[in-house]
Structure formats: structure tokens, C-alpha cells
Amino acid sequence: MEAYYNCLRCKNKKVRIMTIDGKQYTGTIVDVDHQNVYLRTEQKEASTSAYYPYGYGYYNPILTLSLFTLLAIALI
């Protein structure tokens, strides 16, 4: 439950999240529920010649992370 309140406190702020398996993610927390945190990442995926109905600037990935896998959250 502590991870949930930490994520709520950091909502709409730029953070770096480290998970228990050693992975790090950087982005902005856009939402939190009692099981997951939703992070808008800044990573640019490799682009292909796919059809983008809203243009190239519309791509805005949201990453879902389980609150049970979070090890640390740092504001940046």
C-alpha cells in the first residue's frame, strides 16, 4: 500500500522508477490504481512504415507497471 501512496504523490511528475528485477523506466506518472502505475514513457520506439492515422507526433506510449514490482521511485 505504501507504493500506491508514493505513486499518488508523484502523479503528473517526471520520475525514474526502478523495479525489483533491476529495470529502470523514466517518464511521467499519468494514473495510479491499487494494482498498477501508468507511466508515459519518453522512449522512442523504432519507427516503421506503418500507417499513423493521427500523424507522427501522436505516438505517446503508456507503460503499465505492477505496484508489487516497484523497488524505488525518484523525482527527476
mmCIF file of the N, C-alpha and C atoms, coordinates in Angstrom:
data_MODEL
# 
_entry.id   MODEL 
# 
loop_
_atom_site.group_PDB 
_atom_site.id 
_atom_site.type_symbol 
_atom_site.label_atom_id 
_atom_site.label_alt_id 
_atom_site.label_comp_id 
_atom_site.label_asym_id 
_atom_site.label_entity_id 
_atom_site.label_seq_id 
_atom_site.pdbx_PDB_ins_code 
_atom_site.Cartn_x 
_atom_site.Cartn_y 
_atom_site.Cartn_z 
_atom_site.occupancy 
_atom_site.B_iso_or_equiv 
_atom_site.pdbx_formal_charge 
_atom_site.auth_seq_id 
_atom_site.auth_comp_id 
_atom_site.auth_asym_id 
_atom_site.auth_atom_id 
_atom_site.pdbx_PDB_model_num 
ATOM 1   N N  . MET A 1 1  ? 0.816  -1.191 0.000   1.00 0.00 ? 1  MET A N  1 
ATOM 2   C CA . MET A 1 1  ? 0.000  0.000  0.000   1.00 0.00 ? 1  MET A CA 1 
ATOM 3   C C  . MET A 1 1  ? 0.865  1.263  0.000   1.00 0.00 ? 1  MET A C  1 
ATOM 4   N N  . GLU A 1 2  ? 2.074  1.160  0.516   1.00 0.00 ? 2  GLU A N  1 
ATOM 5   C CA . GLU A 1 2  ? 2.964  2.313  0.551   1.00 0.00 ? 2  GLU A CA 1 
ATOM 6   C C  . GLU A 1 2  ? 3.353  2.759  -0.856  1.00 0.00 ? 2  GLU A C  1 
ATOM 7   N N  . ALA A 1 3  ? 3.579  1.804  -1.767  1.00 0.00 ? 3  ALA A N  1 
ATOM 8   C CA . ALA A 1 3  ? 3.921  2.141  -3.152  1.00 0.00 ? 3  ALA A CA 1 
ATOM 9   C C  . ALA A 1 3  ? 2.775  2.911  -3.812  1.00 0.00 ? 3  ALA A C  1 
ATOM 10  N N  . TYR A 1 4  ? 1.553  2.540  -3.500  1.00 0.00 ? 4  TYR A N  1 
ATOM 11  C CA . TYR A 1 4  ? 0.378  3.219  -4.057  1.00 0.00 ? 4  TYR A CA 1 
ATOM 12  C C  . TYR A 1 4  ? 0.383  4.698  -3.656  1.00 0.00 ? 4  TYR A C  1 
ATOM 13  N N  . TYR A 1 5  ? 0.586  4.991  -2.393  1.00 0.00 ? 5  TYR A N  1 
ATOM 14  C CA . TYR A 1 5  ? 0.576  6.379  -1.927  1.00 0.00 ? 5  TYR A CA 1 
ATOM 15  C C  . TYR A 1 5  ? 1.781  7.169  -2.443  1.00 0.00 ? 5  TYR A C  1 
ATOM 16  N N  . ASN A 1 6  ? 2.937  6.506  -2.583  1.00 0.00 ? 6  ASN A N  1 
ATOM 17  C CA . ASN A 1 6  ? 4.102  7.176  -3.166  1.00 0.00 ? 6  ASN A CA 1 
ATOM 18  C C  . ASN A 1 6  ? 3.837  7.560  -4.615  1.00 0.00 ? 6  ASN A C  1 
ATOM 19  N N  . CYS A 1 7  ? 3.199  6.665  -5.368  1.00 0.00 ? 7  CYS A N  1 
ATOM 20  C CA . CYS A 1 7  ? 2.877  6.961  -6.766  1.00 0.00 ? 7  CYS A CA 1 
ATOM 21  C C  . CYS A 1 7  ? 1.828  8.068  -6.868  1.00 0.00 ? 7  CYS A C  1 
ATOM 22  N N  . LEU A 1 8  ? 0.845  8.056  -5.987  1.00 0.00 ? 8  LEU A N  1 
ATOM 23  C CA . LEU A 1 8  ? -0.159 9.126  -5.995  1.00 0.00 ? 8  LEU A CA 1 
ATOM 24  C C  . LEU A 1 8  ? 0.478  10.491 -5.752  1.00 0.00 ? 8  LEU A C  1 
ATOM 25  N N  . ARG A 1 9  ? 1.424  10.521 -4.845  1.00 0.00 ? 9  ARG A N  1 
ATOM 26  C CA . ARG A 1 9  ? 2.112  11.765 -4.514  1.00 0.00 ? 9  ARG A CA 1 
ATOM 27  C C  . ARG A 1 9  ? 2.941  12.286 -5.694  1.00 0.00 ? 9  ARG A C  1 
ATOM 28  N N  . CYS A 1 10 ? 3.398  11.363 -6.552  1.00 0.00 ? 10 CYS A N  1 
ATOM 29  C CA . CYS A 1 10 ? 4.227  11.733 -7.704  1.00 0.00 ? 10 CYS A CA 1 
ATOM 30  C C  . CYS A 1 10 ? 3.436  11.837 -9.008  1.00 0.00 ? 10 CYS A C  1 
ATOM 31  N N  . LYS A 1 11 ? 2.119  11.751 -8.928  1.00 0.00 ? 11 LYS A N  1 
ATOM 32  C CA . LYS A 1 11 ? 1.289  11.793 -10.130 1.00 0.00 ? 11 LYS A CA 1 
ATOM 33  C C  . LYS A 1 11 ? 1.499  13.118 -10.872 1.00 0.00 ? 11 LYS A C  1 
ATOM 34  N N  . ASN A 1 12 ? 1.580  13.027 -12.202 1.00 0.00 ? 12 ASN A N  1 
ATOM 35  C CA . ASN A 1 12 ? 1.807  14.160 -13.104 1.00 0.00 ? 12 ASN A CA 1 
ATOM 36  C C  . ASN A 1 12 ? 3.187  14.777 -12.941 1.00 0.00 ? 12 ASN A C  1 
ATOM 37  N N  . LYS A 1 13 ? 4.130  14.019 -12.388 1.00 0.00 ? 13 LYS A N  1 
ATOM 38  C CA . LYS A 1 13 ? 5.505  14.491 -12.244 1.00 0.00 ? 13 LYS A CA 1 
ATOM 39  C C  . LYS A 1 13 ? 6.444  13.525 -12.951 1.00 0.00 ? 13 LYS A C  1 
ATOM 40  N N  . LYS A 1 14 ? 7.575  14.047 -13.382 1.00 0.00 ? 14 LYS A N  1 
ATOM 41  C CA . LYS A 1 14 ? 8.572  13.235 -14.056 1.00 0.00 ? 14 LYS A CA 1 
ATOM 42  C C  . LYS A 1 14 ? 9.340  12.422 -13.016 1.00 0.00 ? 14 LYS A C  1 
ATOM 43  N N  . VAL A 1 15 ? 9.403  11.095 -13.237 1.00 0.00 ? 15 VAL A N  1 
ATOM 44  C CA . VAL A 1 15 ? 10.026 10.196 -12.264 1.00 0.00 ? 15 VAL A CA 1 
ATOM 45  C C  . VAL A 1 15 ? 10.927 9.192  -12.972 1.00 0.00 ? 15 VAL A C  1 
ATOM 46  N N  . ARG A 1 16 ? 11.780 8.559  -12.179 1.00 0.00 ? 16 ARG A N  1 
ATOM 47  C CA . ARG A 1 16 ? 12.523 7.382  -12.605 1.00 0.00 ? 16 ARG A CA 1 
ATOM 48  C C  . ARG A 1 16 ? 12.093 6.261  -11.660 1.00 0.00 ? 16 ARG A C  1 
ATOM 49  N N  . ILE A 1 17 ? 11.640 5.156  -12.226 1.00 0.00 ? 17 ILE A N  1 
ATOM 50  C CA . ILE A 1 17 ? 11.158 4.020  -11.446 1.00 0.00 ? 17 ILE A CA 1 
ATOM 51  C C  . ILE A 1 17 ? 12.107 2.847  -11.631 1.00 0.00 ? 17 ILE A C  1 
ATOM 52  N N  . MET A 1 18 ? 12.502 2.224  -10.529 1.00 0.00 ? 18 MET A N  1 
ATOM 53  C CA . MET A 1 18 ? 13.312 1.017  -10.577 1.00 0.00 ? 18 MET A CA 1 
ATOM 54  C C  . MET A 1 18 ? 12.460 -0.141 -10.060 1.00 0.00 ? 18 MET A C  1 
ATOM 55  N N  . THR A 1 19 ? 12.478 -1.258 -10.785 1.00 0.00 ? 19 THR A N  1 
ATOM 56  C CA . THR A 1 19 ? 11.710 -2.432 -10.385 1.00 0.00 ? 19 THR A CA 1 
ATOM 57  C C  . THR A 1 19 ? 12.616 -3.433 -9.679  1.00 0.00 ? 19 THR A C  1 
ATOM 58  N N  . ILE A 1 20 ? 12.013 -4.436 -9.052  1.00 0.00 ? 20 ILE A N  1 
ATOM 59  C CA . ILE A 1 20 ? 12.792 -5.408 -8.283  1.00 0.00 ? 20 ILE A CA 1 
ATOM 60  C C  . ILE A 1 20 ? 13.685 -6.275 -9.167  1.00 0.00 ? 20 ILE A C  1 
ATOM 61  N N  . ASP A 1 21 ? 13.411 -6.322 -10.464 1.00 0.00 ? 21 ASP A N  1 
ATOM 62  C CA . ASP A 1 21 ? 14.276 -7.086 -11.368 1.00 0.00 ? 21 ASP A CA 1 
ATOM 63  C C  . ASP A 1 21 ? 15.386 -6.230 -11.977 1.00 0.00 ? 21 ASP A C  1 
ATOM 64  N N  . GLY A 1 22 ? 15.567 -4.999 -11.476 1.00 0.00 ? 22 GLY A N  1 
ATOM 65  C CA . GLY A 1 22 ? 16.676 -4.149 -11.871 1.00 0.00 ? 22 GLY A CA 1 
ATOM 66  C C  . GLY A 1 22 ? 16.425 -3.247 -13.066 1.00 0.00 ? 22 GLY A C  1 
ATOM 67  N N  . LYS A 1 23 ? 15.262 -3.264 -13.647 1.00 0.00 ? 23 LYS A N  1 
ATOM 68  C CA . LYS A 1 23 ? 14.966 -2.408 -14.791 1.00 0.00 ? 23 LYS A CA 1 
ATOM 69  C C  . LYS A 1 23 ? 14.604 -1.002 -14.321 1.00 0.00 ? 23 LYS A C  1 
ATOM 70  N N  . GLN A 1 24 ? 14.951 -0.005 -15.144 1.00 0.00 ? 24 GLN A N  1 
ATOM 71  C CA . GLN A 1 24 ? 14.637 1.381  -14.831 1.00 0.00 ? 24 GLN A CA 1 
ATOM 72  C C  . GLN A 1 24 ? 13.800 1.977  -15.955 1.00 0.00 ? 24 GLN A C  1 
ATOM 73  N N  . TYR A 1 25 ? 12.812 2.772  -15.574 1.00 0.00 ? 25 TYR A N  1 
ATOM 74  C CA . TYR A 1 25 ? 11.927 3.432  -16.518 1.00 0.00 ? 25 TYR A CA 1 
ATOM 75  C C  . TYR A 1 25 ? 11.843 4.898  -16.147 1.00 0.00 ? 25 TYR A C  1 
ATOM 76  N N  . THR A 1 26 ? 11.879 5.773  -17.150 1.00 0.00 ? 26 THR A N  1 
ATOM 77  C CA . THR A 1 26 ? 11.770 7.206  -16.935 1.00 0.00 ? 26 THR A CA 1 
ATOM 78  C C  . THR A 1 26 ? 10.536 7.709  -17.669 1.00 0.00 ? 26 THR A C  1 
ATOM 79  N N  . GLY A 1 27 ? 9.776  8.550  -16.992 1.00 0.00 ? 27 GLY A N  1 
ATOM 80  C CA . GLY A 1 27 ? 8.592  9.116  -17.610 1.00 0.00 ? 27 GLY A CA 1 
ATOM 81  C C  . GLY A 1 27 ? 7.757  9.880  -16.603 1.00 0.00 ? 27 GLY A C  1 
ATOM 82  N N  . THR A 1 28 ? 6.507  10.121 -16.967 1.00 0.00 ? 28 THR A N  1 
ATOM 83  C CA . THR A 1 28 ? 5.571  10.865 -16.134 1.00 0.00 ? 28 THR A CA 1 
ATOM 84  C C  . THR A 1 28 ? 4.447  9.931  -15.702 1.00 0.00 ? 28 THR A C  1 
ATOM 85  N N  . ILE A 1 29 ? 4.154  9.895  -14.404 1.00 0.00 ? 29 ILE A N  1 
ATOM 86  C CA . ILE A 1 29 ? 3.050  9.078  -13.904 1.00 0.00 ? 29 ILE A CA 1 
ATOM 87  C C  . ILE A 1 29 ? 1.748  9.762  -14.294 1.00 0.00 ? 29 ILE A C  1 
ATOM 88  N N  . VAL A 1 30 ? 0.929  9.060  -15.082 1.00 0.00 ? 30 VAL A N  1 
ATOM 89  C CA . VAL A 1 30 ? -0.329 9.644  -15.536 1.00 0.00 ? 30 VAL A CA 1 
ATOM 90  C C  . VAL A 1 30 ? -1.527 9.133  -14.752 1.00 0.00 ? 30 VAL A C  1 
ATOM 91  N N  . ASP A 1 31 ? -1.400 7.955  -14.135 1.00 0.00 ? 31 ASP A N  1 
ATOM 92  C CA . ASP A 1 31 ? -2.512 7.419  -13.343 1.00 0.00 ? 31 ASP A CA 1 
ATOM 93  C C  . ASP A 1 31 ? -1.992 6.322  -12.428 1.00 0.00 ? 31 ASP A C  1 
ATOM 94  N N  . VAL A 1 32 ? -2.745 6.060  -11.365 1.00 0.00 ? 32 VAL A N  1 
ATOM 95  C CA . VAL A 1 32 ? -2.408 5.017  -10.400 1.00 0.00 ? 32 VAL A CA 1 
ATOM 96  C C  . VAL A 1 32 ? -3.706 4.387  -9.930  1.00 0.00 ? 32 VAL A C  1 
ATOM 97  N N  . ASP A 1 33 ? -3.715 3.060  -9.842  1.00 0.00 ? 33 ASP A N  1 
ATOM 98  C CA . ASP A 1 33 ? -4.810 2.390  -9.152  1.00 0.00 ? 33 ASP A CA 1 
ATOM 99  C C  . ASP A 1 33 ? -4.186 1.491  -8.085  1.00 0.00 ? 33 ASP A C  1 
ATOM 100 N N  . HIS A 1 34 ? -4.980 0.686  -7.416  1.00 0.00 ? 34 HIS A N  1 
ATOM 101 C CA . HIS A 1 34 ? -4.447 -0.098 -6.295  1.00 0.00 ? 34 HIS A CA 1 
ATOM 102 C C  . HIS A 1 34 ? -3.562 -1.259 -6.732  1.00 0.00 ? 34 HIS A C  1 
ATOM 103 N N  . GLN A 1 35 ? -3.434 -1.503 -8.043  1.00 0.00 ? 35 GLN A N  1 
ATOM 104 C CA . GLN A 1 35 ? -2.585 -2.594 -8.527  1.00 0.00 ? 35 GLN A CA 1 
ATOM 105 C C  . GLN A 1 35 ? -1.495 -2.140 -9.486  1.00 0.00 ? 35 GLN A C  1 
ATOM 106 N N  . ASN A 1 36 ? -1.716 -1.041 -10.204 1.00 0.00 ? 36 ASN A N  1 
ATOM 107 C CA . ASN A 1 36 ? -0.792 -0.630 -11.261 1.00 0.00 ? 36 ASN A CA 1 
ATOM 108 C C  . ASN A 1 36 ? -0.497 0.860  -11.218 1.00 0.00 ? 36 ASN A C  1 
ATOM 109 N N  . VAL A 1 37 ? 0.661  1.196  -11.786 1.00 0.00 ? 37 VAL A N  1 
ATOM 110 C CA . VAL A 1 37 ? 1.008  2.589  -12.049 1.00 0.00 ? 37 VAL A CA 1 
ATOM 111 C C  . VAL A 1 37 ? 1.162  2.710  -13.563 1.00 0.00 ? 37 VAL A C  1 
ATOM 112 N N  . TYR A 1 38 ? 0.661  3.808  -14.122 1.00 0.00 ? 38 TYR A N  1 
ATOM 113 C CA . TYR A 1 38 ? 0.671  4.031  -15.564 1.00 0.00 ? 38 TYR A CA 1 
ATOM 114 C C  . TYR A 1 38 ? 1.646  5.161  -15.856 1.00 0.00 ? 38 TYR A C  1 
ATOM 115 N N  . LEU A 1 39 ? 2.684  4.826  -16.615 1.00 0.00 ? 39 LEU A N  1 
ATOM 116 C CA . LEU A 1 39 ? 3.795  5.737  -16.851 1.00 0.00 ? 39 LEU A CA 1 
ATOM 117 C C  . LEU A 1 39 ? 3.860  6.106  -18.324 1.00 0.00 ? 39 LEU A C  1 
ATOM 118 N N  . ARG A 1 40 ? 3.821  7.409  -18.632 1.00 0.00 ? 40 ARG A N  1 
ATOM 119 C CA . ARG A 1 40 ? 4.031  7.878  -20.007 1.00 0.00 ? 40 ARG A CA 1 
ATOM 120 C C  . ARG A 1 40 ? 5.528  7.949  -20.211 1.00 0.00 ? 40 ARG A C  1 
ATOM 121 N N  . THR A 1 41 ? 6.047  7.045  -21.014 1.00 0.00 ? 41 THR A N  1 
ATOM 122 C CA . THR A 1 41 ? 7.490  6.939  -21.187 1.00 0.00 ? 41 THR A CA 1 
ATOM 123 C C  . THR A 1 41 ? 7.993  7.943  -22.214 1.00 0.00 ? 41 THR A C  1 
ATOM 124 N N  . GLU A 1 42 ? 9.289  8.144  -22.178 1.00 0.00 ? 42 GLU A N  1 
ATOM 125 C CA . GLU A 1 42 ? 9.938  9.048  -23.109 1.00 0.00 ? 42 GLU A CA 1 
ATOM 126 C C  . GLU A 1 42 ? 10.737 8.289  -24.146 1.00 0.00 ? 42 GLU A C  1 
ATOM 127 N N  . GLN A 1 43 ? 10.672 6.980  -24.130 1.00 0.00 ? 43 GLN A N  1 
ATOM 128 C CA . GLN A 1 43 ? 11.436 6.163  -25.057 1.00 0.00 ? 43 GLN A CA 1 
ATOM 129 C C  . GLN A 1 43 ? 10.827 6.256  -26.441 1.00 0.00 ? 43 GLN A C  1 
ATOM 130 N N  . LYS A 1 44 ? 11.670 6.389  -27.422 1.00 0.00 ? 44 LYS A N  1 
ATOM 131 C CA . LYS A 1 44 ? 11.235 6.420  -28.816 1.00 0.00 ? 44 LYS A CA 1 
ATOM 132 C C  . LYS A 1 44 ? 11.427 5.021  -29.395 1.00 0.00 ? 44 LYS A C  1 
ATOM 133 N N  . GLU A 1 45 ? 10.355 4.441  -29.827 1.00 0.00 ? 45 GLU A N  1 
ATOM 134 C CA . GLU A 1 45 ? 10.420 3.123  -30.441 1.00 0.00 ? 45 GLU A CA 1 
ATOM 135 C C  . GLU A 1 45 ? 10.927 3.260  -31.871 1.00 0.00 ? 45 GLU A C  1 
ATOM 136 N N  . ALA A 1 46 ? 11.486 2.186  -32.392 1.00 0.00 ? 46 ALA A N  1 
ATOM 137 C CA . ALA A 1 46 ? 11.921 2.179  -33.789 1.00 0.00 ? 46 ALA A CA 1 
ATOM 138 C C  . ALA A 1 46 ? 10.698 2.350  -34.679 1.00 0.00 ? 46 ALA A C  1 
ATOM 139 N N  . SER A 1 47 ? 10.760 3.280  -35.569 1.00 0.00 ? 47 SER A N  1 
ATOM 140 C CA . SER A 1 47 ? 9.605  3.530  -36.428 1.00 0.00 ? 47 SER A CA 1 
ATOM 141 C C  . SER A 1 47 ? 9.679  2.663  -37.678 1.00 0.00 ? 47 SER A C  1 
ATOM 142 N N  . THR A 1 48 ? 8.542  2.295  -38.185 1.00 0.00 ? 48 THR A N  1 
ATOM 143 C CA . THR A 1 48 ? 8.439  1.530  -39.414 1.00 0.00 ? 48 THR A CA 1 
ATOM 144 C C  . THR A 1 48 ? 7.597  2.328  -40.391 1.00 0.00 ? 48 THR A C  1 
ATOM 145 N N  . SER A 1 49 ? 7.289  1.724  -41.508 1.00 0.00 ? 49 SER A N  1 
ATOM 146 C CA . SER A 1 49 ? 6.472  2.416  -42.500 1.00 0.00 ? 49 SER A CA 1 
ATOM 147 C C  . SER A 1 49 ? 4.991  2.172  -42.235 1.00 0.00 ? 49 SER A C  1 
ATOM 148 N N  . ALA A 1 50 ? 4.619  2.066  -40.992 1.00 0.00 ? 50 ALA A N  1 
ATOM 149 C CA . ALA A 1 50 ? 3.224  1.811  -40.614 1.00 0.00 ? 50 ALA A CA 1 
ATOM 150 C C  . ALA A 1 50 ? 2.378  3.054  -40.833 1.00 0.00 ? 50 ALA A C  1 
ATOM 151 N N  . TYR A 1 51 ? 1.095  2.846  -40.922 1.00 0.00 ? 51 TYR A N  1 
ATOM 152 C CA . TYR A 1 51 ? 0.136  3.941  -41.101 1.00 0.00 ? 51 TYR A CA 1 
ATOM 153 C C  . TYR A 1 51 ? -0.149 4.595  -39.754 1.00 0.00 ? 51 TYR A C  1 
ATOM 154 N N  . TYR A 1 52 ? 0.020  5.898  -39.661 1.00 0.00 ? 52 TYR A N  1 
ATOM 155 C CA . TYR A 1 52 ? -0.253 6.662  -38.451 1.00 0.00 ? 52 TYR A CA 1 
ATOM 156 C C  . TYR A 1 52 ? -1.445 7.574  -38.720 1.00 0.00 ? 52 TYR A C  1 
ATOM 157 N N  . PRO A 1 53 ? -2.655 7.196  -38.293 1.00 0.00 ? 53 PRO A N  1 
ATOM 158 C CA . PRO A 1 53 ? -3.832 7.995  -38.637 1.00 0.00 ? 53 PRO A CA 1 
ATOM 159 C C  . PRO A 1 53 ? -3.847 9.382  -38.008 1.00 0.00 ? 53 PRO A C  1 
ATOM 160 N N  . TYR A 1 54 ? -3.085 9.592  -36.943 1.00 0.00 ? 54 TYR A N  1 
ATOM 161 C CA . TYR A 1 54 ? -3.095 10.888 -36.262 1.00 0.00 ? 54 TYR A CA 1 
ATOM 162 C C  . TYR A 1 54 ? -1.785 11.643 -36.456 1.00 0.00 ? 54 TYR A C  1 
ATOM 163 N N  . GLY A 1 55 ? -0.929 11.178 -37.339 1.00 0.00 ? 55 GLY A N  1 
ATOM 164 C CA . GLY A 1 55 ? 0.345  11.848 -37.581 1.00 0.00 ? 55 GLY A CA 1 
ATOM 165 C C  . GLY A 1 55 ? 1.447  11.273 -36.718 1.00 0.00 ? 55 GLY A C  1 
ATOM 166 N N  . TYR A 1 56 ? 2.675  11.639 -37.026 1.00 0.00 ? 56 TYR A N  1 
ATOM 167 C CA . TYR A 1 56 ? 3.825  11.076 -36.322 1.00 0.00 ? 56 TYR A CA 1 
ATOM 168 C C  . TYR A 1 56 ? 3.979  11.609 -34.904 1.00 0.00 ? 56 TYR A C  1 
ATOM 169 N N  . GLY A 1 57 ? 3.490  12.763 -34.593 1.00 0.00 ? 57 GLY A N  1 
ATOM 170 C CA . GLY A 1 57 ? 3.629  13.321 -33.252 1.00 0.00 ? 57 GLY A CA 1 
ATOM 171 C C  . GLY A 1 57 ? 2.632  12.757 -32.254 1.00 0.00 ? 57 GLY A C  1 
ATOM 172 N N  . TYR A 1 58 ? 1.703  11.925 -32.689 1.00 0.00 ? 58 TYR A N  1 
ATOM 173 C CA . TYR A 1 58 ? 0.657  11.418 -31.810 1.00 0.00 ? 58 TYR A CA 1 
ATOM 174 C C  . TYR A 1 58 ? 1.136  10.258 -30.940 1.00 0.00 ? 58 TYR A C  1 
ATOM 175 N N  . TYR A 1 59 ? 2.202  9.579  -31.320 1.00 0.00 ? 59 TYR A N  1 
ATOM 176 C CA . TYR A 1 59 ? 2.694  8.399  -30.591 1.00 0.00 ? 59 TYR A CA 1 
ATOM 177 C C  . TYR A 1 59 ? 3.094  8.797  -29.178 1.00 0.00 ? 59 TYR A C  1 
ATOM 178 N N  . ASN A 1 60 ? 2.423  8.230  -28.181 1.00 0.00 ? 60 ASN A N  1 
ATOM 179 C CA . ASN A 1 60 ? 2.667  8.581  -26.795 1.00 0.00 ? 60 ASN A CA 1 
ATOM 180 C C  . ASN A 1 60 ? 2.472  7.332  -25.943 1.00 0.00 ? 60 ASN A C  1 
ATOM 181 N N  . PRO A 1 61 ? 3.506  6.512  -25.793 1.00 0.00 ? 61 PRO A N  1 
ATOM 182 C CA . PRO A 1 61 ? 3.350  5.211  -25.141 1.00 0.00 ? 61 PRO A CA 1 
ATOM 183 C C  . PRO A 1 61 ? 3.075  5.325  -23.638 1.00 0.00 ? 61 PRO A C  1 
ATOM 184 N N  . ILE A 1 62 ? 2.147  4.510  -23.179 1.00 0.00 ? 62 ILE A N  1 
ATOM 185 C CA . ILE A 1 62 ? 1.854  4.399  -21.750 1.00 0.00 ? 62 ILE A CA 1 
ATOM 186 C C  . ILE A 1 62 ? 2.275  3.007  -21.308 1.00 0.00 ? 62 ILE A C  1 
ATOM 187 N N  . LEU A 1 63 ? 3.123  2.939  -20.310 1.00 0.00 ? 63 LEU A N  1 
ATOM 188 C CA . LEU A 1 63 ? 3.622  1.684  -19.783 1.00 0.00 ? 63 LEU A CA 1 
ATOM 189 C C  . LEU A 1 63 ? 2.887  1.372  -18.487 1.00 0.00 ? 63 LEU A C  1 
ATOM 190 N N  . THR A 1 64 ? 2.395  0.146  -18.351 1.00 0.00 ? 64 THR A N  1 
ATOM 191 C CA . THR A 1 64 ? 1.713  -0.285 -17.130 1.00 0.00 ? 64 THR A CA 1 
ATOM 192 C C  . THR A 1 64 ? 2.671  -1.121 -16.304 1.00 0.00 ? 64 THR A C  1 
ATOM 193 N N  . LEU A 1 65 ? 2.916  -0.708 -15.064 1.00 0.00 ? 65 LEU A N  1 
ATOM 194 C CA . LEU A 1 65 ? 3.782  -1.448 -14.149 1.00 0.00 ? 65 LEU A CA 1 
ATOM 195 C C  . LEU A 1 65 ? 2.990  -1.848 -12.920 1.00 0.00 ? 65 LEU A C  1 
ATOM 196 N N  . SER A 1 66 ? 3.187  -3.073 -12.473 1.00 0.00 ? 66 SER A N  1 
ATOM 197 C CA . SER A 1 66 ? 2.533  -3.544 -11.259 1.00 0.00 ? 66 SER A CA 1 
ATOM 198 C C  . SER A 1 66 ? 3.163  -2.879 -10.039 1.00 0.00 ? 66 SER A C  1 
ATOM 199 N N  . LEU A 1 67 ? 2.334  -2.438 -9.112  1.00 0.00 ? 67 LEU A N  1 
ATOM 200 C CA . LEU A 1 67 ? 2.868  -1.814 -7.888  1.00 0.00 ? 67 LEU A CA 1 
ATOM 201 C C  . LEU A 1 67 ? 3.679  -2.795 -7.063  1.00 0.00 ? 67 LEU A C  1 
ATOM 202 N N  . PHE A 1 68 ? 3.428  -4.095 -7.220  1.00 0.00 ? 68 PHE A N  1 
ATOM 203 C CA . PHE A 1 68 ? 4.147  -5.092 -6.446  1.00 0.00 ? 68 PHE A CA 1 
ATOM 204 C C  . PHE A 1 68 ? 5.581  -5.284 -6.924  1.00 0.00 ? 68 PHE A C  1 
ATOM 205 N N  . THR A 1 69 ? 5.921  -4.815 -8.123  1.00 0.00 ? 69 THR A N  1 
ATOM 206 C CA . THR A 1 69 ? 7.280  -4.970 -8.639  1.00 0.00 ? 69 THR A CA 1 
ATOM 207 C C  . THR A 1 69 ? 8.139  -3.725 -8.431  1.00 0.00 ? 69 THR A C  1 
ATOM 208 N N  . LEU A 1 70 ? 7.563  -2.642 -7.878  1.00 0.00 ? 70 LEU A N  1 
ATOM 209 C CA . LEU A 1 70 ? 8.329  -1.407 -7.707  1.00 0.00 ? 70 LEU A CA 1 
ATOM 210 C C  . LEU A 1 70 ? 9.293  -1.516 -6.546  1.00 0.00 ? 70 LEU A C  1 
ATOM 211 N N  . LEU A 1 71 ? 10.509 -1.060 -6.802  1.00 0.00 ? 71 LEU A N  1 
ATOM 212 C CA . LEU A 1 71 ? 11.526 -1.033 -5.747  1.00 0.00 ? 71 LEU A CA 1 
ATOM 213 C C  . LEU A 1 71 ? 11.754 0.393  -5.260  1.00 0.00 ? 71 LEU A C  1 
ATOM 214 N N  . ALA A 1 72 ? 11.823 1.337  -6.217  1.00 0.00 ? 72 ALA A N  1 
ATOM 215 C CA . ALA A 1 72 ? 12.064 2.733  -5.846  1.00 0.00 ? 72 ALA A CA 1 
ATOM 216 C C  . ALA A 1 72 ? 11.473 3.667  -6.880  1.00 0.00 ? 72 ALA A C  1 
ATOM 217 N N  . ILE A 1 73 ? 11.093 4.867  -6.408  1.00 0.00 ? 73 ILE A N  1 
ATOM 218 C CA . ILE A 1 73 ? 10.612 5.939  -7.273  1.00 0.00 ? 73 ILE A CA 1 
ATOM 219 C C  . ILE A 1 73 ? 11.375 7.198  -6.895  1.00 0.00 ? 73 ILE A C  1 
ATOM 220 N N  . ALA A 1 74 ? 11.949 7.858  -7.905  1.00 0.00 ? 74 ALA A N  1 
ATOM 221 C CA . ALA A 1 74 ? 12.685 9.099  -7.653  1.00 0.00 ? 74 ALA A CA 1 
ATOM 222 C C  . ALA A 1 74 ? 12.155 10.190 -8.567  1.00 0.00 ? 74 ALA A C  1 
ATOM 223 N N  . LEU A 1 75 ? 11.886 11.352 -7.994  1.00 0.00 ? 75 LEU A N  1 
ATOM 224 C CA . LEU A 1 75 ? 11.514 12.516 -8.804  1.00 0.00 ? 75 LEU A CA 1 
ATOM 225 C C  . LEU A 1 75 ? 12.757 13.009 -9.532  1.00 0.00 ? 75 LEU A C  1 
ATOM 226 N N  . ILE A 1 76 ? 12.581 13.380 -10.812 1.00 0.00 ? 76 ILE A N  1 
ATOM 227 C CA . ILE A 1 76 ? 13.730 13.929 -11.556 1.00 0.00 ? 76 ILE A CA 1 
ATOM 228 C C  . ILE A 1 76 ? 13.333 15.209 -12.245 1.00 0.00 ? 76 ILE A C  1 
# 
